[in-house]
Amino acid sequence: MKGVILAAGKGERLQPLTDDRPKVTLKVANKPLIEYIMENLDPFVDDFVIIVRYKKEKLIEVISDEFHGKPVTYVEQLPGNGTAKAIESAEKYVTGEEFIVANGDIYLEKDGVRELVSTFRKHNADAAILVKNFDDLSHFGKVDVNGLKVEKITEKPGKIPGYANLGLYVFTPEVFSFIKSTPPSERGEYEITDTINLMINAGKNVVYAVYDGYWNDIGRPWNLLELNEYLLKTKLKHEIRGKVEEGAVVIPPVEIGEGTVVRSGSYIIGPVKIGRNSVIGPNCFIRPSTSIGDNCHIGNAVEVKNSIIMDNSNAPHLNYVGDSIIGENVNLGAGTITANLRHDRGSIKVEIKGKLEDSGRHKLGAIIGHNVKTGINVSIYPGRKIGSNSLIGPGVVVDENVPPGAMVLL
Ligand code: TTP
């Protein structure tokens, strides 16, 4: 069976982190997002087909042509947008057999995949879809069921409870003829949920499996922090492959990669994951649910909490990084501080595709793109985004989002 992974989307809601790369290449707990879903599909598939378009070279660089010894084929999405278009692009590669389709930006546990595949087989189905019960379906596709079968899927039905579509499916190749007769949706995209409704109306056997484990759909920046926290809290093993100097305190579980040095006076409270060849300290404070990538430097008098710091980035002197996401190759000047809490303790809103969205979080710091440099004493308001390749001059207070490639001076 083939595993088809949809990874062609632009990930606009995740800007600035997706300014120069597909969202599925972003590392959470120091591993590219797409690898989590590939690992979960791995026991059930013989090879992978990844549907690509936006910045595809970056994805090919990350995964290459083999994953766990299984071949990976990259297929350019056909013209047009939407999940149905993305799946149609795999038609030539899945001849004659059932296949799994996964959105490349979801995280779930293996049980979900197993349950879905066995439900599909048990009922000799034409399609199967994985669902999970939520209290609020306003951001989801609502899956109405009757007995063992799916009756209908309705996109974003409002704040009501019910089964949500989790973005994992099994199909027979018959789905392609239904995709070809799927009209574009109101937002001009070809949606696989519309295709599934067509299949149901044509009397096809569309079944579902209910999953009740952890699931996350990485659409918005704070979803990265949620997933990072979940992975560190539930999966991290205490393992020190680097060097911890005398006088440093490391409270498990902490994973420290090869070549990394934790200098004296550093105080690390797990769960914390640190990649390879990084320098930590001396005299810094790293608090739980923090991931720090490869070749990073966290220096003297720096506090980092509940954050993701991607590869090749530095917070070298007198920085506070709280509930924040720092892209690759970022340098924070001495005294650059992220604020992560409003004075009124209200939940923090973030501009997503031009509209303010409530993150639902009381603690949320900065979202900094790749190759950003900040000067000394830069202060960043909660929930503000700094576009990739920007330069923020000394003393600037970042109280508005900064576009990519900007130079902001006092
Ligand atoms: P979305 O998260 O809906 O879209 P996106 O990734 O483009 O993100 P944004 O809305 O922030 O711009 O996509 C769900 C999944 O489907 C995701 O794994 C990407 C994939 N996809 C494609 O492969 N092709 C497409 O044309 C679209 C729209 C999505």
Boltz pocket constraint, residues with backbone or C-beta under 6 A from the ligand:
constraints:
  - pocket:
      binder: B
      contacts: [[A, 6], [A, 7], [A, 8], [A, 9], [A, 10], [A, 11], [A, 12], [A, 13], [A, 14], [A, 23], [A, 51], [A, 77], [A, 80], [A, 81], [A, 82], [A, 83], [A, 85], [A, 86], [A, 102], [A, 103], [A, 104], [A, 105], [A, 106], [A, 189], [A, 218], [A, 219]]
      max_distance: 6.0
